[in-house]
């Protein structure tokens, strides 16, 4: 069964096509991610698939008995209805079935004719079965679960929709689509207005649901958790890859390399043949030259590699700072309510700190306190010797709207000629006439690249970035991660992008209401080590929560005996991290064609993989014991 078939679809909004023969299918069970550079036409393709836009040519076939719904982007709710009532409207078909069941029951009881009673009873049984399959007798519970999962507090369930913020209204649109349970959900950036906790809930909901999904998202972590297939839209056409985003990323690199070799090999053959023809067309080997010309005329040209180019971002070498770059002592900030309090930590030279936490916990305000743009309510920030900060503001206010791009990136009081500025902008993906446009005319992604170029021009040794991946496509995000990892200074970044934090951070500061945690590692380390973790008190270590066994011993007053020799918790955590990283590397090696062709290498990897995986469970137990008894 094919839920959606898109065949050779084209679409123009100007002289050049946005879509130029896009073709793909979605079947039941597909959880497909649609990826492509900014401006590739992903949202346009979703609208055409949903029937909101007509293609210029080609056709879209939707299964006649399957429902399909696109996540709306512009809320338009009737006035006077509450959040709960509007969410319940998504279940109109189930409510209608409930009413039909009630009406059928009434008619069966009143029917005098036996044949009529049997006919009504057959229909009643079918309606009852549909209601049971769709769990229609617990609708209030379903609504509550979805609203809670997407971050709506129970106290606000009966709030009028017109009083909701724009972000809340967009979350309500998502809630309605999830409750409606169409056979195919078309989702355009569904996590845009969600914090990390709500995004995690949505990931689990979609991964476990029986509905097919076609989703556009810049959240690579989300794509990894949800999708089992990846569709790449580039130059108007679609290529399909099995697996989630990370699998696609690996396969894409391998496929481009194969395409490049084939293209270059044919190019070399053509160049040699043309040279032979040029030298011999009028000589003794004229006949052979004519034969080669005919062969060239019949040759089927290999397409150039389908490579999506990313900018080669980079930051200049950092001057040396003191060992302690930033010290926060008892830092607190409050407006009408406290945002955070008693934040105490040291950031050392060369470290890369990611800051995350729920919306409203003051992460941006914390950065502004670190750079001196805000004064803390209590506590203080001490900068180390030689510190020169470069600050990337998520509002992108550092690049002035009224200036040309090539002027906007020039720092004050720096000798920086126009060619140097153009070279810098090119490194961040801005070339040609775009550098002479006004900043106000740039897209979000282009303006972000200009702001990053300006940051690089500051020659800072401490980079502080607030949501730097917000407007970047997946390839620009990858380039930024590489640039930050190559930077030899110190980096502090607020981000909701968990994939970015995994690749760019070696410390994570988690700011939550009434507490904070510092984890030495990336986002996945935080997930692994802080399930139920207690708040950090010294700003330099993570204190995991007691295991159930420890809690039981604490209640009975019994002292748990050691099973393992004494080791520091930090040493155990480091070994766990190294072994898990090695396992991930070995799994990646097993996907490489040159490895798979080498039987001895495959066996060696399998043996090491088994040994690493066998060691982990005992390490986890050792770590649990050490957290209790050390």
MIPA-919112 format. One record per residue (C-alpha): residue in three letters; x, y, z. Coordinates in Angstrom, 1 decimal. Each point is the difference from the previous one (the first is absolute). Last residue first. Example, Ala and Ser with C-alpha at 12.3 -4.5 7.8 and 13.67 -1.06 7.14 Angstrom:
MIPA-919112
  koltor       x       y       z
     SER    13.7    -1.1     7.1
     ALA    -1.4    -3.4     0.7
END
This chain:
MIPA-919112
  koltor       x       y       z
     UNK    33.3     6.4    48.0
     UNK    -2.8    -2.4     1.0
     UNK    -3.1     1.1    -2.0
     UNK     1.5     1.5    -3.2
     UNK     2.6    -2.8     0.0
     UNK    -2.6    -2.7     0.1
     UNK    -1.9     1.5    -3.0
     UNK     3.3     0.4    -1.9
     UNK     1.0    -3.6     0.7
     UNK    -3.5    -1.2    -1.2
     UNK     0.4     2.1    -3.2
     UNK     3.5    -1.4    -0.5
     UNK    -1.4    -3.6     0.4
     UNK    -2.5     0.7    -2.7
     UNK     2.6     1.6    -2.3
     UNK     2.6    -2.8    -0.2
     UNK    -2.0    -2.3    -2.2
     UNK    -0.7     2.7    -2.6
     UNK     3.7     0.8    -0.3
     UNK     0.9    -3.7    -0.3
     UNK    -2.7    -0.7    -2.6
     UNK     1.1     3.1    -2.1
     UNK     3.6    -1.2     0.2
     UNK    -0.9    -3.4    -1.3
     UNK    -2.3     1.5    -2.8
     UNK     2.8     2.4    -1.0
     UNK     2.5    -2.8    -0.3
     UNK    -2.4    -2.1    -2.0
     UNK    -0.7     2.8    -2.4
     UNK     3.7     0.7    -0.4
     UNK     0.7    -3.6    -0.8
     UNK    -2.8    -0.1    -2.6
     UNK     1.1     3.1    -1.9
     UNK    -2.6     1.1    -2.5
     UNK    -2.2     1.3     2.8
     UNK     2.9     2.3     1.1
     UNK     0.4     1.5    -3.4
     UNK    -3.8     0.6    -0.3
     UNK    -0.2     1.9     3.3
     UNK    -3.1    -0.8     2.1
     UNK     1.9    -2.2     2.5
     UNK     2.2     3.0     0.8
     UNK    -3.0     2.0     1.2
     UNK    -0.9    -2.8     2.5
     UNK     3.6     0.0     1.1
     UNK    -0.1     3.8     0.6
     UNK    -3.2    -0.2     2.0
     UNK     1.5    -2.8     2.1
     UNK     3.2     2.1     0.6
     UNK    -2.1     3.0     1.1
     UNK    -1.9    -2.3     2.5
     UNK     3.4    -1.3     1.3
     UNK     1.4     3.5     0.4
     UNK    -3.1     1.4     1.7
     UNK    -0.1    -3.0     2.4
     UNK     3.7     0.5     0.7
     UNK    -0.5     3.7     0.7
     UNK    -3.0    -0.7     2.3
     UNK     2.1    -2.6     1.9
     UNK     2.8     2.5     0.5
     UNK    -2.4     2.7     1.1
     UNK    -1.5    -2.4     2.6
     UNK     3.4    -0.6     1.5
     UNK     0.9    -3.7     0.4
     UNK    -0.1    -2.3     3.0
     UNK     0.1    -3.7    -0.8
     UNK    -3.4    -1.6    -0.9
     UNK    -2.7    -1.9     1.9
     UNK     0.0     2.5     2.9
     UNK    -2.5    -0.6     2.8
     UNK    -3.1     2.1     0.3
     UNK    -0.5     1.4     3.5
     UNK    -3.5    -0.7     1.5
     UNK    -2.0     2.9     1.4
     UNK    -3.3    -1.5    -1.3
     UNK    -1.0     3.2    -1.8
     UNK     3.6     0.7    -1.2
     UNK     0.3    -3.5    -1.3
     UNK    -3.2     0.3    -2.0
     UNK     1.2     3.3    -1.5
     UNK     3.3    -1.6    -1.0
     UNK    -1.8    -2.8    -1.7
     UNK    -2.3     2.4    -1.9
     UNK     3.1     1.8    -1.3
     UNK     1.0     3.2     1.8
     UNK     0.1     3.2    -2.2
     UNK     3.1     0.8    -2.0
     UNK     2.2     2.9     1.1
     UNK     1.6     1.7    -3.0
     UNK     3.1     2.0     0.6
     UNK     1.6     3.4    -0.3
     UNK    -2.7     2.5     1.0
     UNK     0.4    -0.7     3.8
     UNK    -3.6    -0.8     1.0
     UNK    -1.3    -1.9    -3.0
     UNK    -3.6    -1.0     0.3
     UNK    -0.9    -3.7     0.5
     UNK    -0.3    -2.2    -3.1
     UNK    -3.2    -1.8    -0.8
     UNK     1.4    -1.2    -3.3
     UNK     3.1     2.1     0.1
     UNK     2.8    -2.2    -1.3
     UNK    -1.4    -1.4    -3.2
     UNK    -2.0     3.0    -1.2
     UNK     2.8     2.3     0.9
     UNK     2.5    -2.1    -1.8
     UNK    -2.3     0.1    -3.0
     UNK     0.1     3.8     0.2
     UNK     3.8     0.2     0.1
     UNK     2.5    -0.7     2.7
     UNK     1.0     1.3     3.4
     UNK    -3.5     0.7     1.4
     UNK    -0.9     3.1     2.0
     UNK    -3.4     0.2     1.7
     UNK    -2.2     2.8     1.1
     UNK    -2.8     0.6     2.5
     UNK    -3.1     2.0     0.9
     UNK    -1.6    -0.1    -3.4
     UNK     2.4    -1.7    -2.4
     UNK     3.3     1.0    -1.6
     UNK     1.9    -2.9    -1.5
     UNK     3.7     0.8    -0.5
     UNK     1.5    -2.5    -2.5
     UNK     3.7    -0.5    -0.4
     UNK     1.9    -1.4    -3.1
     UNK    -2.3     1.7    -2.5
     UNK     0.2     0.2    -3.8
     UNK    -1.2    -3.4    -1.3
     UNK    -2.5    -1.0     2.6
     UNK    -1.1     3.6     0.5
     UNK    -0.7     0.3    -3.7
     UNK    -2.1    -3.2     0.0
     UNK    -1.8     1.3     3.0
     UNK    -1.0     3.3    -1.7
     UNK    -1.8     1.9     2.9
     UNK     3.1     2.2     0.1
     UNK     1.8     2.5     2.3
     UNK     3.7     0.0    -0.8
     UNK     3.3     0.6     1.8
     UNK     3.2    -0.5    -1.9
     UNK     3.7     0.4     1.1
     UNK     2.9     0.4    -2.4
     UNK     1.7    -2.5    -2.3
     UNK    -2.7     0.0    -2.7
     UNK     0.0    -3.3    -1.9
     UNK    -3.0    -1.3     1.8
     UNK    -1.8     3.3    -0.5
     UNK     0.7    -0.1    -3.8
     UNK    -1.1    -3.6    -0.3
     UNK    -3.3     0.7     1.8
     UNK    -0.6     3.1    -2.2
     UNK     0.5    -2.1    -3.1
     UNK    -2.4    -2.6     1.2
     UNK    -2.6     2.7     0.8
     UNK     0.5     1.4    -3.5
     UNK    -0.7    -3.4    -1.5
     UNK    -3.2    -0.5     2.1
     UNK    -1.4     3.4    -0.9
     UNK     0.6     3.0     2.2
     UNK    -2.7     2.3     1.5
     UNK     0.1    -1.1     3.6
     UNK     3.5    -1.5     0.0
     UNK     1.7     2.7     2.0
     UNK    -2.5    -0.1     3.0
     UNK     1.9     2.5     2.1
     UNK     3.8    -0.1    -0.6
     UNK     2.8     1.1     2.3
     UNK     3.4    -0.4    -1.7
     UNK     3.1     0.6     2.3
     UNK     3.3     0.7    -1.8
     UNK    -1.4     2.8    -2.1
     UNK     1.5     1.0    -3.4
     UNK    -3.1     2.2    -0.6
     UNK    -0.2    -0.9    -3.7
     UNK    -1.1    -3.5     0.9
     UNK    -3.1     1.4     1.8
     UNK    -0.7     2.2    -3.1
     UNK     0.1    -3.2    -2.1
     UNK    -2.4    -1.6     2.4
     UNK    -2.4     2.9    -0.2
     UNK     0.2    -0.1    -3.8
     UNK    -0.8    -3.7     0.1
     UNK    -3.0     0.6     2.2
     UNK    -1.2     2.7    -2.5
     UNK     0.2    -2.5    -2.8
     UNK    -2.0    -2.6     1.9
     UNK    -2.7     2.5     1.0
     UNK    -0.3     1.3    -3.6
     UNK     1.8     3.2    -0.9
     UNK    -1.7     3.3    -1.0
     UNK     0.5     1.7     3.3
     UNK     3.8    -0.5    -0.3
     UNK     0.0     2.3    -3.0
     UNK     1.5    -1.7    -3.1
     UNK     3.6     0.5    -1.0
     UNK     1.1    -3.4     1.4
     UNK    -2.9    -1.7    -2.0
     UNK     1.7     1.1    -3.2
     UNK     2.4    -3.0     0.0
     UNK     0.7    -2.1     3.1
     UNK    -1.4    -0.7     3.4
     UNK     0.7    -3.6     1.2
     UNK     1.9     0.6     3.2
     UNK     3.5    -0.2    -1.6
     UNK    -1.4     2.3    -2.7
     UNK    -0.7     2.6     2.6
     UNK     3.6    -0.1     1.2
     UNK     1.3     0.3    -3.6
     UNK    -2.3     3.0    -0.5
     UNK     1.2     1.6     3.2
     UNK     3.7    -0.5    -1.0
     UNK    -0.8     1.5    -3.4
     UNK    -1.8     3.0     1.5
     UNK     3.0     0.9     2.3
     UNK     0.1    -0.8     3.7
     UNK     2.1     2.3     2.2
     UNK    -2.0    -0.2     3.2
     UNK    -1.4     2.9     2.0
     UNK    -3.6    -1.1    -0.1
     UNK    -0.6    -3.6    -1.2
     UNK    -0.9    -0.4    -3.7
     UNK    -2.9    -2.5    -0.5
     UNK    -2.6     2.7    -0.7
     UNK     2.0     1.5    -2.8
     UNK     0.1    -3.0    -2.3
     UNK    -3.7    -0.7     0.9
     UNK    -1.1     3.5    -1.1
     UNK    -1.3     2.0     2.9
     UNK    -3.6     0.9     0.9
     UNK    -0.8    -3.2     1.9
     UNK     3.0     0.2     2.3
     UNK     1.8    -3.3     0.7
     UNK     0.4    -0.3     3.8
     UNK    -3.8    -0.3     0.5
     UNK     0.0    -3.6    -1.1
     UNK    -2.9    -0.7     2.4
     UNK     1.9    -3.1     1.0
     UNK     2.9     2.2     1.2
     UNK     3.5    -1.3    -0.9
     UNK     2.5     1.4     2.5
     UNK     3.8     0.2    -0.5
     UNK     1.8     0.3     3.3
     UNK     3.7     0.9     0.5
     UNK     1.4    -1.5     3.2
     UNK     3.7     0.9     0.7
     UNK    -0.3    -0.8     3.7
     UNK    -3.1    -1.7     1.2
     UNK    -3.4     1.5     0.2
     UNK    -1.9     0.1     3.3
     UNK    -3.8    -0.1     0.1
     UNK    -1.8     0.9     3.2
     UNK    -2.7    -1.0     2.5
     UNK    -3.4     1.6     0.3
     UNK    -2.6     1.7    -2.2
     UNK     2.4    -0.5    -2.9
     UNK     0.8     3.0    -2.2
     UNK    -0.8    -0.4    -3.7
     UNK     2.1     0.8    -3.1
     UNK     3.2    -1.1     1.9
     UNK     1.0    -3.0    -2.3
     UNK    -0.8    -2.5     2.8
     UNK    -3.2     1.7     1.0
     UNK    -1.2     0.0    -3.6
     UNK     0.7    -3.7    -0.2
     UNK    -2.0    -0.5     3.2
     UNK    -2.9     2.0    -1.5
     UNK     0.0    -2.2    -3.0
     UNK    -0.3    -3.1     2.2
     UNK    -2.6     1.6     2.3
     UNK    -2.1    -3.0     1.1
     UNK    -3.0     1.0    -2.2
     UNK     0.2    -2.8    -2.4
     UNK     1.4    -3.2     1.5
     UNK     3.7    -0.5     0.2
     UNK     3.2     0.0    -2.0
     UNK     3.5     1.5     0.2
     UNK     2.8    -1.6    -2.1
     UNK     3.6     0.6     1.2
     UNK     3.0    -0.5    -2.1
     UNK     3.3     0.1     2.0
     UNK     3.2     1.4    -1.4
     UNK     0.8     2.1     3.1
     UNK    -2.0    -0.9     3.0
     UNK    -3.6     0.9     0.9
     UNK    -0.5     0.2     3.7
     UNK    -3.4    -0.5     1.7
     UNK    -2.5     1.5     2.5
     UNK    -3.6     0.7    -0.8
     UNK    -1.7     0.9     3.3
     UNK    -3.3     1.2    -1.7
     UNK    -1.9    -0.3    -3.3
     UNK    -3.0     1.7    -1.6
     UNK    -1.5     1.3     3.2
     UNK    -3.4     1.8    -0.5
     UNK    -1.1     3.5    -0.9
     UNK     3.6     0.5    -1.2
     UNK     2.6    -2.3     1.6
     UNK     3.6    -0.9    -0.6
     UNK     2.4    -1.9     2.2
     UNK     3.7    -0.8    -0.1
     UNK     1.6    -1.5     3.1
     UNK     3.5     0.3    -1.4
     UNK     0.5    -0.4    -3.8
     UNK     3.6    -0.3    -1.1
     UNK     0.9     0.5    -3.7
     UNK     3.3    -0.8    -1.7
     UNK     1.9    -1.9     2.7
     UNK     3.3    -1.1    -1.4
     UNK     0.9     3.5    -1.1
     UNK    -0.5     1.0    -3.7
     UNK     2.1    -0.7    -3.1
     UNK    -0.8     1.5    -3.3
     UNK    -2.4    -1.9    -2.2
     UNK     0.8    -1.1    -3.5
     UNK    -2.6     1.3    -2.5
     UNK    -3.4    -1.5    -0.3
     UNK    -1.2    -2.2    -2.8
     UNK    -2.9    -0.8    -2.3
     UNK     0.5    -1.9    -3.2
     UNK    -3.5     0.5    -1.4
     UNK    -1.9    -3.2    -0.8
     UNK    -0.4    -1.4    -3.5
     UNK    -2.8    -2.5    -0.7
     UNK     1.6    -2.6    -2.2
     UNK    -2.0    -1.8    -2.7
     UNK     3.2    -1.0    -1.8
     UNK    -0.1     1.1    -3.7
     UNK    -2.3    -2.1    -2.2
     UNK     1.7    -2.6    -2.2
     UNK    -0.2     0.7    -3.7
     UNK    -1.4    -2.7    -2.3
     UNK     2.6    -0.4    -2.7
     UNK    -1.4    -0.1    -3.6
     UNK     1.9     3.2    -1.2
     UNK     3.1    -1.2     1.7
     UNK    -0.1    -3.3    -1.8
     UNK    -0.4     1.8    -3.3
     UNK     3.0     2.2     0.8
     UNK     2.0    -3.1     0.9
     UNK    -0.8    -1.6    -3.4
     UNK     1.0     3.2    -1.8
     UNK     3.3     0.0     1.9
     UNK     0.6    -3.6    -1.0
     UNK    -0.6     0.8    -3.6
     UNK     2.2     3.1     0.1
     UNK     3.0    -2.0     1.3
     UNK     2.2     1.0    -2.9
     UNK    -0.6     3.7     0.7
     UNK    -2.9     2.5    -0.2
     UNK    -2.0    -1.2     3.1
     UNK     3.1    -1.1     1.8
     UNK     1.0     2.6     2.5
     UNK    -3.4     1.5     0.7
     UNK    -1.6    -3.5     0.2
     UNK     2.6    -1.2     2.5
     UNK    -0.6     3.1     2.1
     UNK    -3.7    -0.5    -0.1
     UNK     0.4    -3.7     1.0
     UNK     2.3     1.0     2.9
     UNK    -2.5     2.7     1.2
     UNK    -2.9    -2.4    -0.3
     UNK     1.7    -2.7     2.0
     UNK     1.0     2.5     2.8
     UNK    -3.6     1.2     0.2
     UNK    -1.2    -3.5     0.2
     UNK     2.3    -0.8     2.9
     UNK    -0.8     3.3     1.7
     UNK    -3.8    -0.7    -0.2
     UNK     0.4    -3.6     1.2
     UNK     2.3     1.0     2.9
     UNK    -2.3     2.9     1.0
     UNK    -3.1    -2.2    -0.1
     UNK     1.6    -2.6     2.3
     UNK     1.1     2.8     2.4
     UNK    -3.5     1.5    -0.1
     UNK    -1.5    -3.4     0.9
     UNK     2.4    -0.5     3.0
     UNK    -0.7     3.5     1.4
     UNK    -3.7    -0.5    -0.5
     UNK     0.1    -3.4     1.7
     UNK     1.5     1.5     3.1
     UNK    -2.4     2.9     0.2
     UNK    -2.9    -2.2    -0.8
     UNK     0.8    -2.4     2.9
     UNK     0.3     3.0     2.3
     UNK    -3.4     1.4    -1.2
     UNK    -1.9    -3.3     0.4
     UNK     0.0    -3.1    -2.2
     UNK    -0.4    -0.8    -3.7
     UNK     0.9     2.8    -2.5
     UNK    -2.3     1.5    -2.7
     UNK     1.1     2.6    -2.5
     UNK    -2.5     2.8    -0.9
     UNK     0.3     2.5    -2.8
     UNK    -0.2     3.8    -0.2
     UNK     3.7     0.8     0.3
     UNK     0.1    -1.8     3.3
     UNK    -2.8    -1.7     2.0
     UNK     1.4    -2.9     2.1
     UNK    -2.5    -2.5     1.3
     UNK     1.0    -1.9     3.1
     UNK    -1.4    -3.2     1.4
     UNK    -0.5    -1.5     3.5
     UNK    -0.8     3.3     1.7
     UNK    -0.9     0.9     3.6
     UNK     3.1     0.0     2.2
     UNK     2.6     0.9    -2.6
     UNK    -2.2     2.7    -1.5
     UNK    -0.5     1.5     3.5
     UNK     3.8     0.0     0.6
     UNK     0.4     1.7    -3.4
     UNK    -2.4     2.8     0.8
     UNK    -0.2     2.0    -3.2
     UNK    -3.3    -1.7    -0.7
     UNK    -2.3    -0.9    -2.9
     UNK    -2.2    -3.0     0.9
     UNK    -1.8    -2.6    -2.0
     UNK    -1.7    -2.3     2.5
     UNK    -2.0    -3.3    -0.3
     UNK    -2.3    -0.6     2.9
     UNK     0.3    -3.0     2.4
     UNK     1.4     2.2     2.7
     UNK     3.1    -1.1     2.1
     UNK     2.6     2.1    -1.8
     UNK    -2.4     2.9    -0.2
     UNK    -0.9     0.0     3.7
     UNK     3.6    -0.6     1.1
     UNK     1.3     2.9    -2.1
     UNK    -2.8     2.2     1.2
     UNK     0.8    -0.6     3.6
     UNK     3.7     0.7    -0.6
     UNK    -1.0     3.3    -1.7
     UNK    -2.2     0.9     3.0
     UNK     3.0    -0.5     2.3
     UNK     2.4     1.9    -2.3
     UNK    -2.2     3.1    -0.3
     UNK    -2.6     0.1    -2.8
     UNK    -0.9     2.8    -2.4
     UNK     2.0    -1.2    -3.0
     UNK    -0.4    -3.7     0.8
     UNK    -2.5    -0.6    -2.9
     UNK     2.2     1.5    -2.7
     UNK    -2.4    -0.9    -2.8
     UNK    -1.9    -3.1     0.8
     UNK    -2.0    -2.0    -2.6
     UNK    -1.9    -2.7     2.0
     UNK    -1.3    -3.0    -1.9
     UNK    -2.7    -2.4     1.3
     UNK    -1.6     3.0     1.8
     UNK     0.0    -0.2     3.8
     UNK    -2.3     2.9     0.8
     UNK     1.7     0.3     3.4
     UNK     3.4     0.6    -1.5
     UNK    -1.3     2.6    -2.3
     UNK    -1.9     1.8     2.7
     UNK     3.1     0.0     2.3
     UNK     2.1     1.5    -2.8
     UNK    -2.4     2.9    -0.5
     UNK     0.0     0.5     3.8
     UNK     3.8     0.3    -0.1
     UNK    -0.4     2.7    -2.6
     UNK    -2.4     1.8     2.3
     UNK     2.5    -0.3     2.8
     UNK     2.7     1.5    -2.0
     UNK    -2.2     3.0    -1.0
     UNK    -0.9     0.5     3.6
     UNK    -3.4    -1.2     1.3
     UNK    -2.6     2.5     1.1
     UNK    -2.0    -0.4    -3.2
     UNK    -0.3    -3.7     0.7
     UNK    -2.1     0.7     3.2
     UNK     1.6    -1.8     3.0
     UNK    -1.8    -3.2     1.0
     UNK     3.0    -2.2    -0.1
     UNK     2.2     2.6     1.7
     UNK     0.2    -1.6     3.5
     UNK     0.9    -3.4    -1.7
     UNK     3.3     1.6    -1.2
     UNK     0.6    -0.3    -3.8
     UNK     3.4    -1.3    -0.9
     UNK    -0.5    -2.1    -3.0
     UNK    -0.2    -3.2     2.0
     UNK    -2.6     1.5     2.4
     UNK    -2.2     1.0    -3.0
     UNK     0.4    -3.5    -1.5
     UNK    -0.7    -1.9     3.2
     UNK    -3.0     2.2     0.9
     UNK    -1.6    -0.5    -3.3
     UNK     0.4    -3.7     0.1
     UNK    -1.3    -0.2     3.5
     UNK    -3.1     2.0    -1.0
     UNK    -0.5    -2.3    -2.9
     UNK     0.0    -3.2     2.0
     UNK    -3.0    -1.9    -1.5
     UNK     1.2     0.7    -3.5
     UNK     3.0    -2.3     0.2
     UNK     0.2    -0.2    -3.8
     UNK    -0.4    -3.7    -0.2
     UNK    -2.8     0.1     2.6
     UNK    -1.9     2.7    -1.9
     UNK     0.4    -1.8    -3.3
     UNK    -1.3    -3.3     1.6
     UNK    -3.0     1.9     1.5
     UNK    -0.8     1.5    -3.4
     UNK     0.2    -3.4    -1.7
     UNK    -2.2    -1.6     2.8
     UNK    -2.6     2.7    -0.3
     UNK    -0.1    -0.5    -3.8
     UNK    -0.8    -3.6     0.4
     UNK    -2.5     0.7     2.8
     UNK    -1.8     2.5    -2.3
     UNK    -0.5    -2.6    -2.6
     UNK    -1.1    -2.6     2.6
     UNK    -2.6     2.4     1.5
     UNK    -1.3     0.8    -3.5
     UNK    -0.5    -3.7    -0.7
     UNK    -1.7    -0.5     3.3
     UNK    -2.5     2.9    -0.6
     UNK    -1.2     1.7     3.2
     UNK     3.1     2.2     0.4
     UNK     0.0     2.2     3.1
     UNK     3.0    -1.6     1.8
     UNK     1.9    -0.2    -3.2
     UNK    -0.7     3.7    -0.8
     UNK     1.3     1.1     3.4
     UNK     3.2    -2.1    -0.4
     UNK     0.5     1.3    -3.5
     UNK    -0.3     3.6     1.3
     UNK     2.6    -0.6     2.8
     UNK     2.3    -1.6    -2.5
     UNK    -0.4     2.9    -2.4
     UNK     0.8     2.5     2.7
     UNK     3.2    -1.9     0.8
     UNK     0.8    -0.2    -3.7
     UNK    -0.5     3.8    -0.3
     UNK     2.3     0.5     3.0
     UNK     2.6    -2.1    -1.7
     UNK    -0.2     2.0    -3.2
     UNK     0.1     3.3     2.0
     UNK     3.2    -1.0     1.8
     UNK     2.0     3.1    -1.2
     UNK    -2.8     2.1     1.5
     UNK     1.2    -1.2     3.4
     UNK     3.1     2.1    -0.3
     UNK    -2.1     3.1    -0.6
     UNK    -2.1    -0.8     3.0
     UNK     3.0    -0.5     2.3
     UNK     1.7     3.2    -1.1
     UNK    -3.2     1.9     0.6
     UNK    -2.4     1.5    -2.6
     UNK    -1.1     3.6     0.0
     UNK     1.6     1.0    -3.2
     UNK     0.2    -2.4    -2.9
     UNK     3.6    -1.2    -0.7
     UNK     2.2     0.9    -2.9
     UNK     3.6    -1.1     0.7
     UNK     2.4     0.4    -2.9
     UNK     2.5    -2.9    -0.5
     UNK    -2.4    -2.9    -0.6
     UNK     1.3    -3.5     0.5
     UNK    -1.1    -1.8    -3.2
     UNK    -2.6    -2.8     0.2
     UNK    -0.6    -3.2    -1.9
     UNK    -2.9    -2.5     0.3
     UNK     0.1    -3.3    -1.8
     UNK    -2.9    -1.5    -1.9
     UNK     0.7     1.7    -3.4
     UNK     3.8    -0.4     0.2
     UNK     1.6     3.3    -1.1
     UNK     1.4     0.3    -3.5
     UNK     2.1     3.1    -0.9
     UNK     0.7     0.6    -3.6
     UNK     2.6     1.6    -2.3
     UNK    -0.2     3.5    -1.3
     UNK    -0.3     3.6     1.3
     UNK    -0.9    -1.5     3.4
     UNK    -3.1     1.3     1.8
     UNK     0.4     1.2     3.6
     UNK    -2.1    -0.8     3.0
     UNK    -0.4    -3.6    -1.1
     UNK     1.9    -1.6     2.9
     UNK     2.9    -1.2    -2.2
     UNK     0.1     3.4    -1.7
     UNK     0.3     1.7     3.5
     UNK     2.7    -2.5     1.0
     UNK     2.0     0.7    -3.2
     UNK    -0.2     3.7     0.6
     UNK     1.2    -0.4     3.5
     UNK     3.0    -2.0    -1.3
     UNK     0.8     2.4    -2.8
     UNK     3.9     0.0    -0.1
     UNK     0.1     3.5     1.6
     UNK     2.1    -1.1     3.0
     UNK     1.8    -3.1    -0.9
     UNK    -1.8    -3.4    -0.1
     UNK    -1.7    -2.5     2.3
     UNK    -3.3    -1.8     0.0
     UNK    -0.1    -2.5     2.9
     UNK    -2.2    -3.1    -0.6
     UNK    -1.7    -2.1     2.7
     UNK    -1.5    -2.6    -2.3
     UNK    -2.2    -2.6     1.7
     UNK    -2.7     0.2    -2.7
     UNK     1.5     1.1    -3.3
     UNK     1.3     3.3    -1.3
     UNK     1.2     0.3    -3.6
     UNK     2.5     2.2    -1.8
     UNK     0.6     2.1    -3.1
     UNK     1.0     3.7    -0.4
     UNK     0.4     0.8    -3.7
     UNK     1.3     3.5     0.1
     UNK    -1.2     1.7     3.2
     UNK     1.1     3.6     0.7
     UNK     0.3     0.6    -3.8
     UNK     1.9     3.0    -1.3
     UNK    -1.7     2.8    -1.8
     UNK    -2.2     1.0     3.0
     UNK    -2.3    -1.7     2.5
     UNK     0.2    -3.3    -1.9
     UNK    -1.2    -3.5     1.0
     UNK     0.6    -3.4    -1.4
     UNK    -1.2    -3.4     1.1
     UNK     1.3    -3.1    -1.7
     UNK    -2.2    -2.4     2.0
     UNK    -1.0     0.5     3.7
     UNK    -1.8    -3.0     1.4
     UNK    -1.6     0.0     3.4
     UNK    -1.6    -2.7     2.2
     UNK     1.3    -2.9    -2.2
     UNK    -1.4    -3.4     1.0
END
